[in-house]
Amino acid sequence: MDFRVTTSVAQPPDEVFPVFGEASFVQSLAPSMMGLRVVRIGLRLGEEIEVRFTGLGPRGPWISRIVSLDEGPTGIRFVDRSVELPWPFAAFEHHHGFEAEASGTMIVDAPTFTTRPGFLGPFVWLFLRWSFGYRQRVYRQRFGRAPGAARASSTR
């Protein structure tokens, strides 16, 4: 299952991207009721991100590795693929994009996942879609709303 969430912000990609390596910022991306805690974080190819949830949602360690990183003139993109996941996830991959726009950056979140058992997928999709929607407000607060930007959007 997958979806895509995009948010236009006022700062350029080279100022937005590094903030995703700050534990306090990453912790702010989840609603406080989820109890997200960053154990370690890295944004370079091969580095790992480890988080734990202590509230609403999955329990236990969630470890992902940066498997792709592309820093180019039109933006920055990276992919983290999970190597250890809490139940009910069987697989999780998150494509991140920081695409240059005239007024700042289009932040793109595009996760893909499977669950075990599979029938839980639609329920997990709803929960994740809600939690990624929460990020849009955090992005705008931290980086500013891009002047003249359309509303944040999402697609299935």
N, C-alpha and C positions, 0 to 999 in steps of 0.2 A: 504494500500500500504506500501511497505517497501523496504529497501536496506541495504547494509552493506559496510562499508568503514574501511579498516585496514591500519595501518601505523606502521612500525618498527622504534623505536627510541633507542638511546644509553643508556639512564638512566634506572635504575631498577624501578619496579612498586611502591615500597614504597617511591620513590622520585618523580615519575610522578603524582600519585594520588592526593597528597595534593595540588598541584598547581591548580587543577580544583576547589578548594575552594577559589581562589583569584579572586576578581571581575575584576581586570585589565586584567588578563589572559583570563577569559571567554569573556570579551568584545573584545579581540583581535581575537577571533575565527570566528567572522563574518566580512565580508568586510565592510569597513568604510561607504560605501554608504547605508548600511542597518541601520545605526544609533543605534546599540545595546547598551543598558545601563542596567547594573545590579543594581537592587534595593536592593535585599537581596539574600544571598546565604548560603546554608548549605549542607554539604555532609554526614550527619549522618541520620540514619533511622528515618523517620518521619519529618525531617526538610524540609523546602521549599526553592525553588529557584524562584525568581521573576525577570523577565526581561521585558523591553519595547523596542520596535522598533520605531524609529522616521523617518526612511528613507524608502528606497525601501523594500517592503515586507509587512508582516502583521502589523497592527496598534493596539495598546492597550496593556493591561497587558497580560502577559503569565506567569502563575504560575504553577509550578510543585512540586510534593512532592516525596521525596525519599521513595520508597515502598519496596525496597530490597537492602541489602548490604551484601556482602560476601567477607571477607578478609581471604584468605587462603594461603598456601605455594606456590601455582602455580600462584597466582595473586590476583587481586581485581576486583570485579564486582559490579555494582550497577545499579538500574533501577529507573528512575524518570518518573512519570505519571502525565500528566497535569490535573489540577483541574479547571483552568480557561484559556481559549484560545481566541485569536482574530479570527475573520472571515478570511478565510473560513474553519478553522479547526473545526472538530467535536470531534476528539480524537487524542491524541498524547502520545506515550510512547517511551522512549529512553533507550536502553540497552547500557551500557558503560562497556568496558572490558579493563583491564590492565594486560595482560597475560605475565608472566615471560618467557623470552627467554635467551639463552646463551649470546647473545650480548646486552641485554637490555629488552625492553618491546614492545609487540605488542599492540598498542592502537586500540580498536575496537569500532566503532560507528555503532549502528544498530537501527535506528528509525523505528517505525511503526505508521501509521496515517490514518485517514479518513477525508474527507472533506464534507462540506455541501455548495452547492449541490455536489453530488457525481461526476458529470461529470468534475469537476475542478481537480480531483485527479491527472490525468496525467500531467497537467500543474504545479501543486504544487510539484509533484514528481521531475520534471526537475529542478525547482527552488531550492528545498531542496538539491538535489543531487549536484548541482553546489555549494551551500553554504557549504555543508559538505566536498566537494573536496577541498575547500579553506583551511579548517582546516589542511589538510595534510602538507601543506607548513609551517603553524604556528607551528605545532607539531615538525617538523624537525628543525626549527630555534630555538625553545626553549629547546628541549631535545637532539638535535643532531641526525644525521642519524646513525642507528646501523651499525657497521662494517660488510660488506659482506651481508647486508640485501637486499632482493629483493625490487623491486619498490613497492611503495604503491599500493594497489589494492582496487577494489570495485566490488560488485556483486549486482545484482538486488535482 
